[in-house]
């Protein structure tokens, strides 16, 4: 595990395309992206996610991590951790163009955007975080690994990275998990707080998806 831990690095602006690829391709089995961007190609959605990635890199409280596969060199795992301000800022230098894009990614989204789904999901997450978290909690905003690199321990290494920091500061970690991810998080000490359902049919879409609000309490040092 220690060797894998050494692979964890902070993401920078040039990692944008790699981060976007992981973000989009890791969740192809889920409906959310195709409901928000019906008809948009995978490459077009990834282009938009590059811009969204700049927004996260620009956020001083968002610590964006990556792991490159040591054999292929490909960016394989992408994670975002939102820390309280007391942890200190994540200072990632951005070009003038990236800083401009980071201010508002929405104008760069595919035109076939279902804003009803987008806004409803955003509200769902905001209300859940308001319900369960305080300003002292850590939020695991995203953890994803390209399908071809799953099972290699990359995701577990990033979880360990965050759990060590949480335990050292006696902080809780909140996340919104997919059903596929729940068993992994349960194994690492998270507990389910609530299951929420996103109903796409309300916005002209198809079907529903469940998301699980989960929390991990710190382990005493």
N, C-alpha and C positions, 0 to 999 in steps of 0.2 A: 504493500500500500504506500509505503514511503516514496518509492520511486514514482508512482503515479501522482502523489501529492506534489512532487517537484515539477510536474508538468503544468500545474495550475498557474496561469498568468492573468494579469489584468488585460482586458481587451482595449484596443486603440482604434482610431478612425479607420486605418486600412483594413481592419478586420470586418468592416461593415458587410460586404458580400457574404463572407463565411458565416457570420452571425445570422444573417437573414435566411440563408439556406437551411441552417439547423432549425431555426424558428419555424419555418414553413414546412419543411419535409418531415420533421419529427412528429407533426400532428396531423398528417394526412388522413389518418383514420377517424379523426374528429370532424364534425360538421361545421364548426364555427366559421372558419375562414371561407369556405365555399358559400355559406349563407350570407356572410357580409359582402363578399365579392363574387356574386353569381356571374358566371361567364368569363371571369378574368383568368388568364393563363397563369400557370405556376410561376413562370419567370416574371410576369408583371406584378404579381403579389410580392415576390421576393424583392423586386426593385423598390416597392413601397416600404417594405420592412427594413431596407437599408436606411431609409430616411428616419423611420421610427427609432432605429438603433442609435442614431445620432442624438435623438432626444434623451435617451437613457444615458448615453455617455456624458451628456452635458449636465445631468442631474448630479450635484455633489453628494447627495445622500444615497445614490444608487451605485453599488459596486458591481461592475460587470466583469465576469470571469470567463475564461475560455480554456479549453484543453485542445491542443493539436495532437493528432495521432503521431507517435514518434516514428512510425514506419513510413506512412504515406505523406505525412506533413499536413494533412487536411485538418481543418478546424472541425472537431468532432463533437465537442460538448460546449454548451453556452448556458450561462447562469447569471441571474440578476438577484442581488441581495440589497434590500433597502434597510439601511441602518439608521438608528437615531443619530441626531446631529452630534451627540457626545462622542461618537466613535471617530469623528474627524472626517473631513471631506475626501471624496474620490476625485482627484484632480487630473482629468484626462485632457490633454491639449487638443483642441479642434481647430481646423482651418476656418477661415472666414465663411466659406460656403457651407461647411457642415454646421457651424454655429447658427447660421441663418435658417437652414433647413430644420434644425432642432426646435426652433421656436414654434413651428406649427406644421406638422407632417400631413395633416388632412388634405390640403390642396393637392398633394402629390399622390393621393390614393387613386386606385383604378376608378374610372368613371361609373362603372356598374356597381356602385356601393349601396348596400341596403343600410341606410342610416338608422332605421328603426332597430335593427338587430344590434348594430354597433353601439348605439346609445343605451339600449336596454341592458346589454351585457356590461357595459361600463358602469351603469348605475348599480347593477347587481353586485359587482366587485366592491364598489365604493361603499355601499350600504353594509356589506358583510364585514369589511375592514373596520368601519365605524362601530359596528356592533361588538366586535370581538377584540380589537386591538387598542393599545394606548401608545402614546408617543415614545414609550420606552421599549416597545417591542421591535424585534427584527422581523422583516417580511421577506420570505423567499418568493420573489416575484416571478421567477421562471427558472426551470431546470429542464434542459432538453439535450438529447444526444441523437445524432443521426442514426437511423435504424441499423445501418451496417456496422456501427461501432458499439451498439448496445451489448451489455454483458461483459464488457471489458473492465469494469470497475471505475470508469471515468465519473459517472454520476455519483457513485458512493463516495469517491474522493472529494468531490465538491461539497457534498453533504457534510462530510467530516470536517472540512475547512470551516463551514459555517457553524456547525455544532460546537466546535472547539472555542470559537469566538463567543458564542452565546453562553456557554458554560463559564467561561472566564469572567464574563460580565454579569452572570446570573440573569440573562435575558431570555424571554420566551421567543419562539419562532413560529410565526403564523404563515400559512400558505393556503392556496386554493388548488386542490388536486383533481386530476381526472380519475375515473374509476381504475384505469390501468396503473396509475401511479400510487394509488392508496396502499396496496400491500407493501410496497417499498418503504413508504413513510411510516407505516405502522411498525415495521421491523426496526426502524431507527428511532422510535420513541414518540412519534406523533400520535395524537388521539383525534378522533372525528368529533367535531363540534356540531356540524349540521350538513345535511345534503340539500342543495338547492338545484332547481330544475330550470333550465333555459328552454322556453317553449318557442320554437321558431315559427310555428304556424300562426302565431299572433301577428307576424310581420310578413306574411305571404311566403314563408319558407316551408321546410319539410321537417317534421319530427321534433324530438326533444333531446336534450343532453343533460346529464347530471354532473355537478361539480361538488366537491366535498371540501368544506371549510375545516382545517385541521390546525392543531396547536401542539407544540412541543415545549414542555416545561424544562428549565435548565437542570442539569445534574450538578449537585454540590461537588465542589473541588476538594 
